[in-house]
Amino acid sequence: MHVLVFRTNINTAQRLHKAACRLCKLRGICRWSVDMEDRDCVLRIEAPEGGSAQQYEQTIIRMLTKAGLQCDVLN
């Protein structure tokens, strides 16, 4: 299982809804959550080992950025 962690600006219900609409369309995501209490508004995604973690990261960043959200890999 890949665990991907991102820094975002998902800190309101409206932004969470935007993100949810996009993330629910992605195949292969097992589970995801956003910690809106954290200063980095951490988005945590679990995805199966089948694909490359880097491919998942790029796809998620591109998709959320297109939706007007900020999203960067959190190391």
C-alpha positions as a Markdown table, in Angstrom:
| # | Residue | x | y | z |
|---|---|---|---|---|
| 1 | Met | 0.0 | 0.0 | 0.0 |
| 2 | His | 1.3 | 3.5 | -0.9 |
| 3 | Val | 0.6 | 6.2 | 1.6 |
| 4 | Leu | 0.8 | 9.6 | 0.0 |
| 5 | Val | 0.9 | 12.8 | 2.0 |
| 6 | Phe | 0.3 | 16.3 | 0.7 |
| 7 | Arg | 0.2 | 19.9 | 2.0 |
| 8 | Thr | -2.9 | 21.6 | 0.8 |
| 9 | Asn | -5.2 | 24.6 | 1.3 |
| 10 | Ile | -8.2 | 22.4 | 2.0 |
| 11 | Asn | -9.4 | 24.3 | 5.1 |
| 12 | Thr | -13.1 | 24.9 | 4.4 |
| 13 | Ala | -16.1 | 22.8 | 3.7 |
| 14 | Gln | -16.3 | 24.2 | 0.1 |
| 15 | Arg | -12.7 | 23.3 | -0.6 |
| 16 | Leu | -13.2 | 19.8 | 0.9 |
| 17 | His | -16.2 | 19.3 | -1.3 |
| 18 | Lys | -14.1 | 20.3 | -4.4 |
| 19 | Ala | -11.4 | 17.9 | -3.4 |
| 20 | Ala | -13.9 | 15.1 | -2.7 |
| 21 | Cys | -15.5 | 15.4 | -6.1 |
| 22 | Arg | -12.1 | 15.0 | -7.8 |
| 23 | Leu | -10.7 | 12.3 | -5.5 |
| 24 | Cys | -13.8 | 10.1 | -5.8 |
| 25 | Lys | -13.2 | 9.9 | -9.5 |
| 26 | Leu | -9.7 | 8.4 | -9.2 |
| 27 | Arg | -9.4 | 4.7 | -9.6 |
| 28 | Gly | -7.2 | 2.9 | -7.1 |
| 29 | Ile | -7.6 | 5.2 | -4.2 |
| 30 | Cys | -8.5 | 3.0 | -1.2 |
| 31 | Arg | -9.0 | 5.7 | 1.4 |
| 32 | Trp | -8.3 | 9.4 | 1.8 |
| 33 | Ser | -8.6 | 12.1 | 4.5 |
| 34 | Val | -7.9 | 15.7 | 5.2 |
| 35 | Asp | -6.8 | 17.1 | 8.5 |
| 36 | Met | -8.2 | 20.6 | 8.4 |
| 37 | Glu | -7.0 | 21.2 | 12.0 |
| 38 | Asp | -3.4 | 20.9 | 11.0 |
| 39 | Arg | -1.6 | 24.0 | 9.7 |
| 40 | Asp | -0.6 | 22.2 | 6.5 |
| 41 | Cys | -4.2 | 20.9 | 5.9 |
| 42 | Val | -2.7 | 17.5 | 5.4 |
| 43 | Leu | -4.3 | 15.3 | 2.7 |
| 44 | Arg | -3.5 | 11.6 | 3.3 |
| 45 | Ile | -4.2 | 9.1 | 0.6 |
| 46 | Glu | -3.9 | 5.3 | 0.6 |
| 47 | Ala | -3.4 | 3.7 | -2.8 |
| 48 | Pro | -2.5 | 0.1 | -3.8 |
| 49 | Glu | 1.0 | -0.9 | -4.7 |
| 50 | Gly | 0.0 | -1.7 | -8.3 |
| 51 | Gly | 1.0 | 1.8 | -9.6 |
| 52 | Ser | 3.9 | 4.1 | -9.1 |
| 53 | Ala | 3.7 | 6.4 | -6.1 |
| 54 | Gln | 5.1 | 9.2 | -8.3 |
| 55 | Gln | 2.4 | 8.7 | -10.9 |
| 56 | Tyr | -0.3 | 8.9 | -8.2 |
| 57 | Glu | 1.3 | 12.1 | -6.7 |
| 58 | Gln | 1.5 | 13.8 | -10.1 |
| 59 | Thr | -2.1 | 12.9 | -11.0 |
| 60 | Ile | -3.4 | 14.1 | -7.7 |
| 61 | Ile | -1.5 | 17.4 | -7.7 |
| 62 | Arg | -2.5 | 18.1 | -11.3 |
| 63 | Met | -6.2 | 17.3 | -10.6 |
| 64 | Leu | -6.5 | 19.4 | -7.5 |
| 65 | Thr | -4.5 | 22.3 | -8.9 |
| 66 | Lys | -6.8 | 22.3 | -11.9 |
| 67 | Ala | -9.7 | 22.6 | -9.4 |
| 68 | Gly | -8.1 | 25.7 | -7.9 |
| 69 | Leu | -6.7 | 24.0 | -4.8 |
| 70 | Gln | -3.1 | 24.1 | -3.6 |
| 71 | Cys | -1.4 | 20.7 | -3.3 |
| 72 | Asp | 2.3 | 19.8 | -2.8 |
| 73 | Val | 4.0 | 16.6 | -1.7 |
| 74 | Leu | 4.7 | 16.8 | 2.0 |
| 75 | Asn | 8.0 | 15.0 | 2.9 |
